[in-house]
């Protein structure tokens, strides 16, 4: 299977919202809580024990946790993590959401290349240069008690090496609506793992409800 499944509803540790702006400002329990995209380290018991943010800040967890989406031991998961700093190098986690990571696949290896429309809210290059982060807006709904997934993948069309030594990669985001009704909009984050050595310019194309969208990001 060359496609990653995105469920419109996703399970969170402590049942917190995945949206970074969902916390109320003030003196409440989460007034000091911050949210970051991060790589989460999982131990042999499938407990998350530490994380490294895209800004390069590393923390040990004072409250190691597990979640339904943590299915593999001794690995790293991509997340949006909500936490309070306890002291230097230590943090208390308040919530974590799994972020799907896509790796580019040469277009000729993909048997199906669905391009059902999907909207995009924002995209940004991680400060560490490892990821291109994307906030997608998915149209979703239920047709029964079963929750169906959206299918997404990333096609790599070309890699251009310029005479000045710079490299440009051209990606296409592929999306299958999978028969899901389009009743309401749900934000879902994905991270694109960039190849090494890192390209100098990334050209991303996707099909939106208003037609093809082309975005170019330079580092």
PAZAPA-4460 file (N, C-alpha, C; in steps of 0.05 Angstrom, whole numbers, plus 32768, in hexadecimal, padded with zeros to 4 digits):
% residues 219
    n_x    n_y    n_z   ca_x   ca_y   ca_z    c_x    c_y    c_z   seq   type   mol
   8011   7FE8   8000   8000   8000   8000   8012   8019   8000     1      X     A
   800E   802A   7FED   801E   8042   7FEB   8011   805B   7FF7     2      X     A
   7FFA   8057   8004   7FEB   806E   800E   7FEA   806D   802C     3      X     A
   7FEB   8085   8038   7FE7   8088   8055   7FCA   8090   805A     4      X     A
   7FBF   8084   806F   7FA3   8089   8075   7FA1   80A0   808A     5      X     A
   7F90   80B3   8084   7F8A   80C9   8097   7F6E   80C6   80A1     6      X     A
   7F6A   80C0   80BA   7F4F   80C0   80C5   7F46   80DC   80CC     7      X     A
   7F2E   80E3   80C6   7F25   80FE   80CC   7F24   8105   80E9     8      X     A
   7F20   80F1   80FA   7F21   80F5   8117   7F39   80E6   8121     9      X     A
   7F48   80F1   8133   7F60   80E3   813C   7F61   80E5   815A    10      X     A
   7F6E   80D0   8166   7F6E   80CC   8182   7F85   80DC   818F    11      X     A
   7F80   80EA   81A4   7F94   80FA   81B1   7F98   80F0   81CE    12      X     A
   7FB1   80F2   81D7   7FB7   80ED   81F3   7FA9   8102   8204    13      X     A
   7F9B   80F9   8218   7F8C   810B   822A   7F75   8119   821B    14      X     A
   7F6E   8111   8203   7F57   811B   81F4   7F58   813A   81F0    15      X     A
   7F70   8144   81EA   7F73   8160   81E4   7F70   8165   81C6    16      X     A
   7F68   817D   81BE   7F66   8184   81A2   7F81   8184   8196    17      X     A
   7F82   817F   817B   7F9C   817F   816D   7FA3   819B   8164    18      X     A
   7F91   81AE   8167   7F97   81C8   815C   7FA6   81D9   8171    19      X     A
   7FBC   81E5   8167   7FCE   81F3   817A   7FC0   820B   8186    20      X     A
   7FAB   8216   8179   7F9E   822E   8183   7F85   8227   8193    21      X     A
   7F83   820E   819C   7F6A   8206   81AA   7F6B   820D   81C8    22      X     A
   7F83   8214   81D2   7F85   821A   81EE   7F7C   8236   81F4    23      X     A
   7F6D   823A   8209   7F65   8255   8211   7F7C   8262   8220    24      X     A
   7F7F   827C   821B   7F94   828B   8229   7F8A   8292   8245    25      X     A
   7F9D   8295   8257   7F95   829D   8272   7FA3   828C   8287    26      X     A
   7F95   8287   829D   7FA1   827A   82B4   7F97   825D   82B7    27      X     A
   7F8D   8252   82A2   7F83   8236   82A3   7F99   8222   82A4    28      X     A
   7F91   8208   82A5   7FA5   81F3   82A8   7FB9   81F2   8291    29      X     A
   7FB0   81FA   8279   7FC1   81F9   8261   7FCB   8214   8258    30      X     A
   7FCB   8228   826A   7FD3   8243   8262   7FF0   8244   825A    31      X     A
   8001   8232   8265   801E   8232   825E   8024   821C   824A    32      X     A
   8011   820E   8241   8015   81F8   822E   801C   8203   8213    33      X     A
   8031   81F7   8206   8038   81FE   81EB   8037   81E5   81D9    34      X     A
   8034   81EA   81BF   8032   81D5   81AC   8048   81D7   8198    35      X     A
   8054   81C0   8191   8069   81BF   817D   8067   81A6   816C    36      X     A
   8070   81A8   8153   8075   8190   8143   808E   8183   814E    37      X     A
   808E   8169   8151   80A5   815C   815D   80A8   813F   8155    38      X     A
   80C0   8134   8159   80C5   8118   8156   80C4   810B   8172    39      X     A
   80B3   80F8   8176   80AE   80EC   8190   80BB   80D1   8191    40      X     A
   80CC   80CD   81A5   80DA   80B3   81A9   80CA   80A0   81BA    41      X     A
   80C7   8087   81B1   80B8   8072   81BF   80CB   805C   81C8    42      X     A
   80C8   8052   81E1   80DA   803E   81EB   80D0   8022   81E5    43      X     A
   80DD   800E   81F2   80D6   7FF2   81ED   80BA   7FEB   81F6    44      X     A
   80AF   7FFA   820A   8095   7FF4   8214   807F   8005   8206    45      X     A
   8087   8011   81EF   8074   8022   81DF   806B   803A   81EF    46      X     A
   807D   8044   8200   8077   805D   820F   8087   8074   8203    47      X     A
   807A   808A   81FE   8088   80A2   81F5   8098   80AD   820C    48      X     A
   80B2   80B1   8208   80C4   80B9   821E   80D2   80D3   821A    49      X     A
   80D4   80DD   8201   80E1   80F6   81FC   80D9   8100   81E0    50      X     A
   80DF   8119   81DB   80D9   8124   81C0   80ED   813A   81B9    51      X     A
   80EF   813F   819F   8101   8153   8194   80F0   8165   8182    52      X     A
   80EE   817E   8188   80DE   8190   8178   80EC   8198   815E    53      X     A
   80DD   81A3   814B   80E9   81AB   8132   80FD   81C2   8136    54      X     A
   80FB   81D0   814C   810E   81E5   8153   8128   81DB   815F    55      X     A
   8129   81C0   8164   8141   81B4   816F   8142   81B2   818D    56      X     A
   812B   81B8   819B   812A   81B6   81B8   8122   8199   81C0    57      X     A
   8131   818D   81D1   812C   8171   81DA   8123   8170   81F6    58      X     A
   810F   815E   81FC   8104   815C   8217   8100   813E   821E    59      X     A
   8106   8138   8237   80FD   811E   8243   80E2   8123   824F    60      X     A
   80D1   810E   824E   80B6   8111   8259   80B5   8109   8276    61      X     A
   80A8   811A   8286   80A4   8113   82A2   808C   8100   82A5    62      X     A
   807C   80FE   8290   8065   80EC   8291   8064   80DC   8277    63      X     A
   8075   80C8   8274   8074   80B7   825C   8058   80AC   8258    64      X     A
   8050   80A9   823E   8035   80A1   8238   8035   808E   8220    65      X     A
   801F   8081   821C   801A   8072   8203   7FFF   807B   81F8    66      X     A
   7FFA   8073   81DF   7FE1   807A   81D1   7FDB   8065   81BD    67      X     A
   7FC3   8065   81B3   7FBA   8051   81A0   7FCB   8051   8186    68      X     A
   7FD4   8069   817E   7FE3   806A   8165   8001   8063   8169    69      X     A
   8009   805E   8182   8025   8055   8186   8024   8036   8185    70      X     A
   802B   802C   816D   8028   8010   8168   8043   8001   8167    71      X     A
   8059   8010   8166   8073   8003   8162   8086   800D   8178    72      X     A
   8095   7FFA   8183   80A9   8001   8198   80C3   800A   818C    73      X     A
   80D3   8018   819C   80EE   8021   8193   80ED   802F   8179    74      X     A
   80DD   8044   8177   80DC   8053   815E   80D6   8070   8164    75      X     A
   80D2   807F   814F   80CC   809C   8151   80B2   80A2   8142    76      X     A
   80A1   80B1   814E   8088   80B9   8142   8088   80D8   813E    77      X     A
   807C   80E0   8128   8078   80FC   8123   805E   8105   8131    78      X     A
   8060   811C   8140   8049   8125   8150   8047   8143   8150    79      X     A
   802F   814C   8158   802C   8167   8164   8029   8161   8182    80      X     A
   803A   816D   8191   803B   8167   81AE   8035   8180   81BE    81      X     A
   8024   817D   81D2   801C   8193   81E4   8029   818E   81FF    82      X     A
   8037   81A1   820A   8047   819C   8222   804C   81B5   8232    83      X     A
   8052   81B1   824B   805C   81C6   825D   8079   81C0   8263    84      X     A
   808A   81D4   8261   80A5   81D0   826A   80A6   81CE   8288    85      X     A
   80B3   81BA   8293   80B6   81B6   82B0   80D0   81C2   82BA    86      X     A
   80E5   81BB   82AD   8100   81C7   82B2   8110   81C2   8299    87      X     A
   8129   81CB   829A   813A   81C9   8282   813C   81AC   8279    88      X     A
   8133   81A7   8260   8135   818C   8254   811F   8179   825C    89      X     A
   810B   8182   826C   80F5   8170   8274   80DA   817E   826F    90      X     A
   80C6   816E   8267   80AC   8178   8261   8096   8165   826A    91      X     A
   807F   8171   8271   8067   8161   8277   8054   8163   825F    92      X     A
   804E   814C   8254   803C   814B   823D   801F   814E   8245    93      X     A
   8011   815F   8236   7FF4   8163   823A   7FE4   8157   8223    94      X     A
   7FF0   8151   820D   7FE2   8145   81F7   7FF5   8140   81E0    95      X     A
   7FEE   812D   81CE   7FFF   8128   81B7   7FED   811C   81A1    96      X     A
   7FF2   8125   8189   7FE3   811C   8171   7FF7   8111   815D    97      X     A
   7FF0   80FA   8153   8001   80ED   813E   8000   80FD   8124    98      X     A
   8016   8103   8119   8018   8111   80FF   8023   80FE   80EA    99      X     A
   8013   80F9   80D5   801B   80E7   80C0   8034   80F2   80B1   100      X     A
   8048   80E1   80AC   805F   80E9   809E   805F   80DC   8082   101      X     A
   8062   80EC   806E   8063   80E2   8052   8080   80E3   8048   102      X     A
   8088   80CE   803A   80A1   80CE   802C   809B   80CE   800E   103      X     A
   80A9   80DE   7FFE   80A3   80DF   7FE1   80A8   80C4   7FD4   104      X     A
   8096   80BD   7FC2   8098   80A4   7FB2   809B   80AC   7F94   105      X     A
   80AE   80A1   7F86   80B0   80A7   7F69   8095   80A1   7F5B   106      X     A
   808C   80B4   7F4B   8070   80B3   7F40   806C   8099   7F30   107      X     A
   8081   808F   7F23   807E   8077   7F12   8079   805E   7F23   108      X     A
   807E   805F   7F3D   8079   8048   7F4F   805D   8047   7F59   109      X     A
   804D   805C   7F55   8032   805D   7F5F   801E   8054   7F4A   110      X     A
   8010   803F   7F50   7FFC   8034   7F3D   7FE4   8047   7F3A   111      X     A
   7FDC   8051   7F51   7FC5   8064   7F51   7FCF   807F   7F5B   112      X     A
   7FC4   8095   7F4E   7FCD   80AF   7F56   7FB4   80C1   7F58   113      X     A
   7FA3   80BB   7F6C   7F8A   80CB   7F70   7F90   80E7   7F78   114      X     A
   7F80   80FA   7F6D   7F84   8116   7F73   7F6A   8123   7F7A   115      X     A
   7F5B   8116   7F8D   7F43   8123   7F97   7F4B   813D   7FA5   116      X     A
   7F3A   8151   7FA3   7F41   816B   7FAE   7F44   816B   7FCD   117      X     A
   7F56   817B   7FD6   7F5B   817F   7FF3   7F65   819C   7FF5   118      X     A
   7F5D   81A9   800A   7F66   81C5   800E   7F7E   81C5   8021   119      X     A
   7F8D   81DA   801F   7FA5   81DD   8030   7FA3   81F7   803F   120      X     A
   7FA9   81F6   8059   7FA8   820E   806A   7FC2   821C   806B   121      X     A
   7FD8   820C   806E   7FF3   8218   8070   8007   8202   806C   122      X     A
   801F   820A   8065   8036   81F8   8065   804F   8207   806C   123      X     A
   8062   81FA   8079   807A   8207   8082   8091   81F3   8084   124      X     A
   80A9   81FD   8080   80C0   81EC   8082   80C9   81EB   809F   125      X     A
   80CD   81D3   80AA   80D6   81D1   80C6   80F1   81DF   80C9   126      X     A
   80F6   81EC   80E0   810F   81F9   80E4   8127   81E7   80E1   127      X     A
   8124   81CD   80E8   813B   81BB   80E5   813F   81B1   80C8   128      X     A
   812C   81B9   80B6   812F   81B2   809A   8128   8196   8092   129      X     A
   811F   8186   80A6   811A   816A   80A0   80FE   8165   8094   130      X     A
   80EB   8177   809A   80D0   8173   8091   80C4   818B   8084   131      X     A
   80B1   8186   8072   809F   819B   8068   8084   8194   8075   132      X     A
   807A   81A5   8087   8062   81A1   8096   804A   81AD   8087   133      X     A
   8034   819F   8086   801C   81A8   8077   8003   81A5   8088   134      X     A
   7FF3   81B9   8089   7FD9   81B8   8096   7FC4   81B5   8080   135      X     A
   7FB8   819D   807E   7FA4   8198   806A   7F88   819D   8076   136      X     A
   7F76   81A4   8064   7F5A   81A7   806B   7F4A   8192   805C   137      X     A
   7F41   817D   806A   7F33   8167   805E   7F15   816A   8061   138      X     A
   7F06   8164   804C   7EE9   8163   804D   7EE2   8147   8057   139      X     A
   7ED1   8145   806B   7ECD   812B   8077   7EB0   8129   8082   140      X     A
   7EA9   8111   808B   7E8F   810B   8096   7E8C   80ED   8099   141      X     A
   7E76   80E4   80A5   7E71   80C8   80A9   7E5A   80BE   8098   142      X     A
   7E5C   80A6   808F   7E46   8099   8081   7E3B   8082   8091   143      X     A
   7E49   807B   80A7   7E40   8066   80B9   7E50   806A   80D3   144      X     A
   7E4F   8056   80E5   7E5F   8058   80FD   7E7C   8054   80F8   145      X     A
   7E82   8049   80E0   7E9E   8045   80D9   7EAB   805F   80CF   146      X     A
   7EC3   8064   80D8   7ED1   807C   80D1   7EE5   8075   80BB   147      X     A
   7EE1   807F   80A3   7EF2   8078   808C   7F09   808B   808A   148      X     A
   7F20   8082   8080   7F38   8093   807E   7F3A   80A1   8063   149      X     A
   7F45   80B8   8062   7F50   80C3   804A   7F6A   80B6   8043   150      X     A
   7F71   80B3   802A   7F8B   80A7   8022   7F9C   80BD   8015   151      X     A
   7FB4   80C0   801F   7FC6   80D4   8013   7FE2   80C7   800E   152      X     A
   7FF0   80D2   7FFB   800B   80CA   7FF6   8019   80E1   7FE7   153      X     A
   8032   80DE   7FE2   8042   80F3   7FD6   8052   80E9   7FBE   154      X     A
   804B   80F3   7FA7   805A   80EB   7F8E   8071   80FE   7F89   155      X     A
   8088   80F2   7F83   809F   8103   7F7B   80A0   8102   7F5C   156      X     A
   809C   8118   7F50   809C   8119   7F32   80B8   811C   7F27   157      X     A
   80C6   8131   7F30   80E1   8136   7F25   80F3   8141   7F3A   158      X     A
   810D   813D   7F35   8122   814A   7F45   8134   8158   7F31   159      X     A
   8137   8172   7F34   8146   8182   7F21   8160   818C   7F2E   160      X     A
   8176   8185   7F22   8190   818F   7F2B   8199   81A6   7F1A   161      X     A
   819B   81BE   7F25   81A2   81D6   7F16   81C0   81D9   7F13   162      X     A
   81C8   81E9   7F00   81E4   81ED   7EFB   81F3   81FB   7F12   163      X     A
   81E4   8209   7F23   81F1   8216   7F3A   81F4   8203   7F52   164      X     A
   81EC   81EA   7F4E   81EE   81D6   7F64   81D6   81D3   7F75   165      X     A
   81C1   81E4   7F71   81A9   81E2   7F80   8197   81CB   7F75   166      X     A
   8185   81C0   7F86   8173   81AB   7F7E   8156   81B3   7F84   167      X     A
   8144   81AD   7F71   8128   81B2   7F74   8119   8198   7F72   168      X     A
   8107   8192   7F85   80F6   817A   7F83   80D9   8183   7F7E   169      X     A
   80CC   8173   7F6E   80AF   8178   7F67   809F   8161   7F73   170      X     A
   808D   8168   7F86   807B   8154   7F92   805E   815A   7F8B   171      X     A
   804E   8144   7F8B   8031   8147   7F88   8024   8138   7FA0   172      X     A
   8013   8146   7FAE   8003   8139   7FC3   7FEC   812B   7FB7   173      X     A
   7FEA   8111   7FBC   7FD4   8100   7FB1   7FC0   80FB   7FC8   174      X     A
   7FA6   80FD   7FC1   7F91   80FB   7FD5   7F7A   80EC   7FCA   175      X     A
   7F70   80D8   7FD8   7F58   80C9   7FD2   7F43   80CF   7FE8   176      X     A
   7F2C   80DA   7FE0   7F16   80E0   7FF2   7F0A   80C6   7FFE   177      X     A
   7F0E   80B0   7FEF   7F05   8095   7FF9   7EE7   8093   7FFE   178      X     A
   7ED7   80A3   7FEF   7EBB   80A2   7FF2   7EB0   80AF   800B   179      X     A
   7EC0   80BE   801A   7EB8   80CB   8032   7EA6   80E3   802C   180      X     A
   7E8F   80E6   8039   7E7F   80FE   8034   7E8E   8118   803C   181      X     A
   7E87   812E   802F   7E95   8147   8033   7E83   815B   8042   182      X     A
   7E7D   8154   805B   7E6A   8164   806B   7E77   817B   8079   183      X     A
   7E90   8177   8083   7E9D   818C   8092   7EBB   818A   808D   184      X     A
   7ECA   819E   8097   7EE7   81A0   8092   7EF6   8199   80AC   185      X     A
   7F0B   8189   80A9   7F1C   8181   80BF   7F39   8187   80B8   186      X     A
   7F47   8194   80CA   7F63   8199   80C6   7F73   8181   80CE   187      X     A
   7F87   817A   80BD   7F98   8163   80C2   7FB4   816A   80BA   188      X     A
   7FC8   8165   80CC   7FE3   816C   80C6   7FF2   8153   80BB   189      X     A
   8004   8158   80A7   8016   8144   809E   8032   8150   809C   190      X     A
   8046   813F   809D   8062   8148   8099   806E   8138   8082   191      X     A
   807B   8147   8070   8089   813A   805A   80A6   8138   8062   192      X     A
   80B0   8120   8063   80CC   811B   8069   80DD   8121   8051   193      X     A
   80EF   8135   8054   80FF   813D   803D   8118   812C   8039   194      X     A
   8120   8127   8020   8137   8116   801B   8151   8124   8024   195      X     A
   8166   8113   8027   8180   811D   802E   8193   8117   8016   196      X     A
   81A3   812A   800D   81A5   8145   8016   818B   8154   8010   197      X     A
   8185   8168   8020   816C   8176   801D   816B   8187   8003   198      X     A
   8154   8186   7FF6   8151   8197   7FDE   8151   81B5   7FE5   199      X     A
   815A   81C5   7FD2   815A   81E2   7FD7   813F   81EE   7FD2   200      X     A
   812F   81E2   7FC0   8114   81EC   7FBA   8101   81D5   7FB8   201      X     A
   80E9   81D8   7FC4   80D4   81C3   7FC3   80BC   81CF   7FB5   202      X     A
   80B3   81C1   7FA0   809B   81CA   7F92   8085   81B5   7F97   203      X     A
   8070   81BE   7FA5   805A   81AC   7FAC   8041   81B3   7F9C   204      X     A
   8034   819F   7F90   801B   81A3   7F81   8006   8191   7F8E   205      X     A
   7FEE   819C   7F91   7FD7   818D   7F9A   7FBD   8198   7F8D   206      X     A
   7FA9   8186   7F8C   7F90   818E   7F80   7F7D   8198   7F96   207      X     A
   7F74   81B1   7F94   7F62   81BC   7FA7   7F46   81BF   7F9B   208      X     A
   7F33   81C8   7FAB   7F18   81CC   7FA1   7F16   81E4   7F8D   209      X     A
   7F2B   81F4   7F8D   7F2C   820B   7F7B   7F40   8206   7F64   210      X     A
   7F48   81ED   7F61   7F5B   81E6   7F4B   7F77   81E0   7F56   211      X     A
   7F8A   81DA   7F44   7FA5   81D3   7F4D   7FB2   81EA   7F5C   212      X     A
   7FC1   81E3   7F71   7FD0   81F6   7F81   7FED   81EF   7F80   213      X     A
   7FFE   8203   7F7B   801B   81FF   7F79   8028   8210   7F8F   214      X     A
   8039   8204   7F9F   8047   8212   7FB3   8065   820C   7FB1   215      X     A
   8075   8220   7FB3   8092   821D   7FB2   809F   8227   7FCC   216      X     A
   80B0   8216   7FD8   80BD   821C   7FF1   80DB   821A   7FED   217      X     A
   80E9   822E   7FF4   8106   822E   7FF3   8112   822F   800F   218      X     A
   8128   8221   8012   8134   8222   802D   814C   8235   802D   219      X     A
***
